[in-house]
Amino acid sequence: MNPINGICRFENFREQVENNNFTTISIGRMRVSLEIQMEDGTNQIYPFLSCQPQPEFKEIVIRCFLSYLNHDKMINNEDMYCVCMKPDQMTFRSKMKVHELLDEENGWLDNGTLCIEYGFHIEAIQYMDGIWEFNFNDKCVNFDQREDVIEFEIYKCSYGKTLYLYTPRELVNFHSRLFTTRTYPLPERFSEYYWLIIPDVLQIAHGVNKNYSFDRHHLEIAKELEFQNVIRFCERQIIQESLDVNDLYLVYLVQEFQTASNYNLNHYLAHLLKNVGNVKRLTDVLKTMRLKEMFVSLRKIVQDSNICIRPYLHCPPLPGCKQLTICCFFSFLNQSHRITLEE
């Protein structure tokens, strides 16, 4: 979707100034009008943008473009700015002296009508729960002239349509090296249902912290796009939402270990190892998994988490003995015969 833009026409402008009563133009939920303010003994006219009260959000960040249109286009008075505003709050910019606008020789009036071109794009919204979300669905103002924006192209094969998302280039490039062109078409294997998830992935990549309806497909897309910060976010959420590992059937437990291995979720792997219950269940998991793929991650996380495999000697109760003193020898044998851990 394109940013909202158009031209506001204030007909009979001189009469509106005399009455200090200006036309209000509604554009969706936004309103554009004029207001006179005295400044340094001179009446100044300000165009302003306001938003009607909305029960679902607290604040919005909006990028605005305003331009007084002159007969001579070379002297149009243009202004672009970004502002954070609350519902029913007004934002003022682009002032001009009233007497300059009323002087028809200056070229600001067209048959007594003042024309102001506008454009605005809602960049982010803060909802009532305090969480911010970015607007990636709409093109930004002056999109065609900007190089600091990336356009994601996602084909929705079930609908035969293409979804476009628009994100700032700087932050996306900070997390990933993939995006070297202005338009990035997502691989076709993500076209079936991933288009529902990709907006969430981009929100997380930009630092939005909220409870999503999490799916393992989030990890798959994050890995494809090289968003390590998204993978770490998903890992934290997996740990917080994980069921009691002891209650999982072996087949599901293997799936969890495999997910941790596939996406290098070292913290989640540590969580699984600490809560797997007993050595037998861990042995069954390792027998089932592809150990060659698992080995590097498992070795690292075992070292990082101070998890050790310890052989032990156990003696059943003996009715005639209170304590035993035993001298023991253990040795981990390596196939190369060059590495032997003895104690």
Phi, psi and omega in degrees: 000142179281158174297157180282125181209165180168197181231127174268131180245118179256092183287155183050050187301320181300318179294322179294325178293315181299322181272352184050045182220104189253149177300136173253125184251119180271131179231093187064235178271356182261159178226140178239133177204190181235158175212143178261134176226141178276130180217119181055042178075007181235136176286125178247144176257132179239124165284145179222155177243134178224160181237133178295150179304134181233124183289344187266349179219159184263316182216159173226150170254123186229136175260125187243148172230128178226141181210120169288128183266129181247156175304323176267104185299341181291340182247018173307135181269099186255149177209135174231135183205164179239135185218147173257123185223152176269157175304141181069014174260148181252146176241128184248135173205176171060053180287152172217152179288137184298316184294332176290322179291324183284338179285105186296339178292340179281347172087013181272343181252140177241100186055042177082006182251129173268127181248129178234121177277140181227159171200138176210153183220122177283116184269328181203155180227134172258120182276175186295339177278004177088357183271134178268146171225144179272154175261102179260000186275336186252145173295146178280165178298138181058038183303317185295337181262359186257140177251359184263023181231142176250134178256115176272133183243114183237117181275126178261094188296328180294333182253348182068026181232164179247131177264133178245134175235145186234123182229153175298138184290321190301311184287322179296317179291336177295325183265341186214148180261006187286328197267085182261348180244167183288323179250131180239104176281125180289142180308146186298334182293347178264006190280340190290303183222356183291341181299339176285335187263329185303319176303321177297318181299318180292323176298314180297319180301330180268009172096007179288127185243100179212170179274108178266158170285091193286144180219148179298340178294335174302317180295320182297316179291317180300321178293319179298319183271000178063036177268087181294327179294329177290319179299317179295321178298313180298322179298316178299320181290324177299315181296317181295326185262358186295142176285169176298118184302326181295339182270355183277137170295157184304318183298322179285326177295319176299319179299320180293317177297320181294321177298314178301321180288316184297326186247015178054045179274077187295323179291321178291323177298319176297320178299317180294317182296322182288336187244012184293340173107298182206168184295325182297315179296320178296319178298318179297322179295312183294328177293327184280327186280167174279096191294328181297322178287329186277336197299313185297312180297317182296316180298317181295314184290327176297319179292314183294330185264002181058035176269126185238148170262118184239120171290149180218156178249132184234136180241127178292159180303134177245119185297335183265000184237141175263316178215157176232143171250119186232136173265122187242153174226128175232146178213123171279119184265129179256144184296333181284348182063006178261344181238113178225125178259113183245152176213000000 
